[in-house]
Amino acid sequence: MPKSNPQPSFSLHKLRELQIRLDRDKDLGKFWNYYMDRFIDHPEFLDFGGPVEHRFLQEVIPTITQKLFKQDPHNLFLIKIPEYEFIHGSFFVGNEIGGLIYFEKKRKGVAAISDPNQSGMVQYSRFTGYPIDNNNN
């Protein structure tokens, strides 16, 4: 009898549920925990997609960190999963890590950032939008 390949323990189809929860969930802490538990805690999730530069996210993350902490982020790293038009990534504010998710088609995302003032708190920001080309005025 031929040996069958084991089924992966992780499925990208869970991204559809995450996208629904992005619109539905009011408590961003619970939303972020859902993302962490079902995606980031699975090492194989990081095998999907590849590095990308994204103009809007490169503009919005500094805006968020300036408003929340009066600091700029550094080491922004983004990964795109093209089939799902989904981007996730990480960055630092001071020595504290932040993470983000963004659904390109919906133009919606969430950032979660550990408080660089070492309070142990996590700040969340839901954001919507895309870059505007100022040259088309």
C-alpha positions as CSV (number, residue, x, y, z in Angstrom):
1,M,0.0,0.0,0.0
2,P,1.5,3.4,-1.0
3,K,2.4,5.7,1.8
4,S,0.3,8.9,1.9
5,N,1.7,12.3,2.7
6,P,0.6,13.7,6.1
7,Q,-1.8,16.6,5.9
8,P,-0.3,19.9,7.0
9,S,-1.4,21.1,10.4
10,F,-2.0,24.6,9.0
11,S,-4.3,25.8,6.3
12,L,-4.3,29.3,4.7
13,H,-8.1,29.0,4.4
14,K,-8.2,30.3,7.9
15,L,-7.4,33.7,6.5
16,R,-11.0,34.0,5.3
17,E,-12.2,33.8,9.0
18,L,-9.5,36.3,10.0
19,Q,-10.8,38.7,7.4
20,I,-14.4,38.3,8.6
21,R,-13.3,38.8,12.2
22,L,-11.4,42.0,11.2
23,D,-14.8,43.6,10.3
24,R,-16.7,42.0,13.1
25,D,-14.6,42.0,16.3
26,K,-14.7,45.1,18.4
27,D,-12.1,43.9,20.9
28,L,-8.8,44.2,19.1
29,G,-7.0,42.3,21.9
30,K,-9.1,39.3,21.3
31,F,-8.8,39.7,17.5
32,W,-5.0,39.8,17.8
33,N,-4.9,36.7,20.1
34,Y,-7.0,34.9,17.5
35,Y,-4.4,35.8,14.8
36,M,-1.5,34.8,17.1
37,D,-3.0,31.5,18.1
38,R,-4.1,30.4,14.6
39,F,-1.3,31.8,12.5
40,I,1.9,33.0,14.1
41,D,2.0,30.1,16.6
42,H,2.3,27.8,13.5
43,P,5.8,27.9,12.2
44,E,4.6,26.6,8.8
45,F,2.6,29.9,8.4
46,L,5.9,31.7,7.9
47,D,6.7,29.5,4.9
48,F,3.9,31.0,2.9
49,G,4.5,34.2,0.8
50,G,7.6,36.3,0.5
51,P,9.1,39.6,1.4
52,V,7.5,42.7,-0.1
53,E,7.6,46.4,0.0
54,H,4.3,48.2,0.4
55,R,4.1,51.9,0.1
56,F,0.9,52.4,2.2
57,L,2.1,50.2,5.1
58,Q,5.5,52.0,5.0
59,E,3.6,55.3,5.4
60,V,0.9,54.3,7.9
61,I,3.1,52.4,10.4
62,P,5.2,55.5,11.2
63,T,2.0,57.5,11.5
64,I,0.6,55.1,14.0
65,T,3.8,54.8,16.1
66,Q,4.2,58.6,16.2
67,K,0.6,59.1,17.4
68,L,0.8,56.3,20.0
69,F,4.4,56.7,21.2
70,K,6.0,59.7,19.5
71,Q,8.6,57.4,18.1
72,D,9.4,56.1,14.6
73,P,9.4,52.4,13.9
74,H,12.5,50.6,12.6
75,N,13.2,47.2,10.9
76,L,9.8,47.0,9.2
77,F,9.6,43.6,7.5
78,L,6.6,42.6,5.4
79,I,5.5,39.3,3.9
80,K,2.8,39.0,1.3
81,I,0.7,36.0,0.5
82,P,-0.4,37.0,-3.0
83,E,-3.2,34.4,-3.4
84,Y,-5.0,36.0,-0.4
85,E,-3.9,39.6,-1.0
86,F,-2.7,39.4,2.6
87,I,0.3,41.1,4.2
88,H,1.7,40.5,7.6
89,G,4.8,41.8,9.2
90,S,6.8,43.0,12.1
91,F,8.7,46.1,13.2
92,F,10.2,47.6,16.3
93,V,9.5,50.8,18.3
94,G,12.5,51.3,20.5
95,N,13.3,47.7,21.8
96,E,9.6,46.6,21.7
97,I,8.2,44.6,18.8
98,G,5.1,45.4,16.8
99,G,3.1,43.3,14.3
100,L,0.6,44.0,11.6
101,I,-1.8,42.4,9.3
102,Y,-3.4,44.0,6.2
103,F,-5.9,42.7,3.6
104,E,-5.2,44.5,0.4
105,K,-8.6,43.9,-1.2
106,K,-10.4,45.3,1.8
107,R,-7.8,47.9,2.4
108,K,-8.0,47.2,6.1
109,G,-5.5,46.1,8.7
110,V,-4.5,46.1,12.4
111,A,-1.2,46.9,14.1
112,A,-0.3,45.6,17.6
113,I,2.6,47.2,19.4
114,S,4.1,46.5,22.8
115,D,4.4,49.7,24.7
116,P,8.0,50.9,24.5
117,N,7.6,52.5,27.9
118,Q,7.8,49.0,29.4
119,S,4.3,49.2,30.9
120,G,3.6,45.6,29.7
121,M,0.6,46.9,27.8
122,V,-0.1,46.3,24.1
123,Q,-1.5,49.1,22.0
124,Y,-3.7,48.3,19.0
125,S,-4.7,50.3,16.0
126,R,-7.2,49.4,13.3
127,F,-6.5,51.2,10.0
128,T,-8.0,51.6,6.6
129,G,-6.6,53.0,3.3
130,Y,-4.1,52.9,0.6
131,P,-1.5,55.3,-0.7
132,I,-2.5,58.3,-2.7
133,D,-0.3,59.3,-5.6
134,N,0.1,63.0,-5.2
135,N,1.4,63.4,-8.7
136,N,-2.1,62.8,-10.1
137,N,-3.7,66.1,-8.8
